């Protein structure tokens, strides 16, 4: 039971980290001009990388709990 509780804690933490990463993207978009400059493009790339990493970590944490939706998962 302790392992399951820890897995749930990790999944909650991973979900919160993903929400924070997507909020960072929203904040970036709120201050980005309609025609991005090279600095904005670089920031976008960094934010996107973080967001994708957080998504993977969230999915891995949920998979550890046994929560898998096969029809939405990428085909390997």
Secondary structure by P-SEA (a helix, b strand, c coil): caaaaaaaaaaaaaaaaaaaaaaaaaaaaaaccccccaaaaaaaaaaaaaaaaaaaaaaaaaaaaccccccccccc
